[in-house]
C-alpha cells in the first residue's frame, strides 16, 4: 500500500511474518518499516507502553533501594529549601521519605504523566490531520503513534541503569542519573538555579523522538518532511520556549 508515495511496498507474506517484536526492534533500527506496520496494527501499542513503563519504573525502584537514603533525604530537603521552601518543612519532608514510598509515588507519577502526554498528543495529531482534510486515521491510531514514537525513551532508562552500575558510590543524585539531559551536557545548572529543572526536563532522546514523530507523520499522511517537522516540533518548541522566556524574565 502507498501513502502519498512515501510508504514502501510489502508483500503479503512479509506482512504476515512481521510481528510486534520486529516493530520494537525496527522503531530503533529501521523506523520507516516499523512506522508503516504500526499504522496497520494500532493495538500493538500495549507492548511498547507496558515495557517502557516497566523498565523505567524498575530503574527508579532499583535506584531508591540502592542510593544512600539518608544522604538522599538530606539532598531533597536541601534542594527544596534552595527552591524556596520554608526551612521548617524539613521534618514534614523527612516523614514522607522512604524507599518504598518513593518507588510508589514515582511509579504513579510515571504512569499518570505518560498517559496524559500520550492522550493530549494523540488528540493534537488527530485534530491537525482532520483539519488538513484526512479522515482516514482515527484517534486510536494516533495514540498508538504517540506511544511508539516515545518508545525510544527506554534508552534514557537504560542509560540510568548503566550510570548506577558504574557509580563510584551510592551518593548519587537523581539529576546525575541522566547524562543525556541538556543540563548535564550543556547548561550545568545547580539545584535552585532557574534553568536546573528546564535543563533536566529535555534530553537528547527527546530530539530522537521528535524526529520519529516527523518521519511518522510524513509517512502516515503523505506530508512533506518540512511540514511534518513543523507539526511535530511546534508544541514542544512552544512549551520549552515559553518556559525559557519565563526564566529569562
Buried (B, 14 or more C-beta within 10 A) or exposed (E): EEBEEBBEEBEEEEEEEBEBEBBBEBBBEEBBBBBBBBBEBBEBBEBBBEEBBEBBBBBBBBBBEBBEBEBBBBBBBEBBBEEEBEEEEBEEBBEEBEBEEBBEEBBEEBBEEBBEEBEEBBBBBBEBBEEEEBEEBEBEBBBBBBBBBBBBBBBBBEBBBEBBEEBEEEBBEBBBBBBBBBBBBEBEBEBEBEBBBBBBBBBBBBBBBBBBBBBBBBBBBBBEBEBBBBBBBEBBEEEBEEBEEEEEE
